[in-house]
Amino acid sequence: MFHPAILSGVVVTLELSVFSMVISVVLAFGIALMCQSRNRFTAAVGQIYVWFFRGVPLLVQILIWFNLAVLYPTILGTDH
């Protein structure tokens, strides 16, 4: 349980969790501001974003995001 490989995996997991939470809070705040905007275009973009991610079931989103590599095998000109 206290093997260095396991402990380093725990550290990486915690780092990824904090990083993803920070990104999601910043993104959510930005989208909320867009939805409250008086600019119609900005408000529409925010509402479409919210509509899409609330309307598409999570399992379908997971299938789409994880299968993007089939459609686009190279990212920035490098194979992974």
C-alpha positions as CSV (number, residue, x, y, z in Angstrom):
1,M,0.0,0.0,0.0
2,F,2.9,2.4,0.6
3,H,5.0,1.3,-2.4
4,P,6.4,4.3,-4.2
5,A,4.6,3.5,-7.4
6,I,1.3,3.5,-5.7
7,L,2.0,6.7,-3.8
8,S,3.1,8.4,-7.0
9,G,-0.2,7.2,-8.6
10,V,-2.1,8.7,-5.7
11,V,-0.3,12.0,-6.1
12,V,-1.0,12.1,-9.9
13,T,-4.7,11.3,-9.2
14,L,-5.0,14.1,-6.7
15,E,-3.2,16.6,-9.0
16,L,-5.5,15.7,-11.9
17,S,-8.5,16.0,-9.7
18,V,-7.5,19.5,-8.5
19,F,-6.6,20.6,-12.0
20,S,-9.9,19.4,-13.5
21,M,-11.9,21.1,-10.7
22,V,-10.1,24.4,-11.3
23,I,-10.7,24.2,-15.0
24,S,-14.4,23.3,-14.5
25,V,-15.1,26.1,-12.1
26,V,-13.5,28.7,-14.3
27,L,-15.3,27.3,-17.4
28,A,-18.7,27.2,-15.5
29,F,-18.2,30.8,-14.3
30,G,-17.4,32.0,-17.8
31,I,-20.4,30.2,-19.3
32,A,-22.7,31.6,-16.5
33,L,-21.5,35.1,-17.3
34,M,-22.1,34.5,-21.0
35,C,-25.7,33.4,-20.3
36,Q,-26.3,36.5,-18.2
37,S,-24.8,38.8,-20.9
38,R,-26.8,41.5,-22.5
39,N,-25.1,40.7,-25.8
40,R,-27.4,38.4,-27.7
41,F,-24.7,36.5,-29.5
42,T,-22.7,35.8,-26.3
43,A,-25.9,34.8,-24.4
44,A,-26.9,32.5,-27.3
45,V,-23.5,30.8,-27.4
46,G,-23.6,30.2,-23.6
47,Q,-27.2,28.9,-23.8
48,I,-26.3,26.6,-26.7
49,Y,-23.4,25.2,-24.7
50,V,-25.5,24.6,-21.7
51,W,-28.3,23.1,-23.8
52,F,-25.9,20.7,-25.6
53,F,-24.2,19.4,-22.5
54,R,-27.4,19.1,-20.5
55,G,-29.4,17.6,-23.4
56,V,-26.9,14.9,-24.5
57,P,-26.8,11.9,-22.1
58,L,-23.6,11.4,-20.3
59,L,-23.0,7.9,-21.8
60,V,-23.3,9.3,-25.3
61,Q,-20.8,12.1,-24.5
62,I,-18.4,9.6,-23.1
63,L,-18.6,7.5,-26.3
64,I,-18.1,10.6,-28.4
65,W,-15.1,12.0,-26.5
66,F,-13.3,8.7,-26.1
67,N,-13.8,7.8,-29.7
68,L,-12.4,11.0,-31.2
69,A,-9.1,9.3,-31.5
70,V,-10.6,7.0,-34.1
71,L,-11.6,10.0,-36.2
72,Y,-8.5,12.1,-35.5
73,P,-5.5,9.8,-34.7
74,T,-3.0,12.7,-34.7
75,I,-3.0,15.6,-32.4
76,L,-0.8,18.6,-33.4
77,G,1.0,16.4,-35.9
78,T,2.1,13.7,-33.5
79,D,0.8,10.1,-33.1
80,H,-0.1,8.8,-29.7
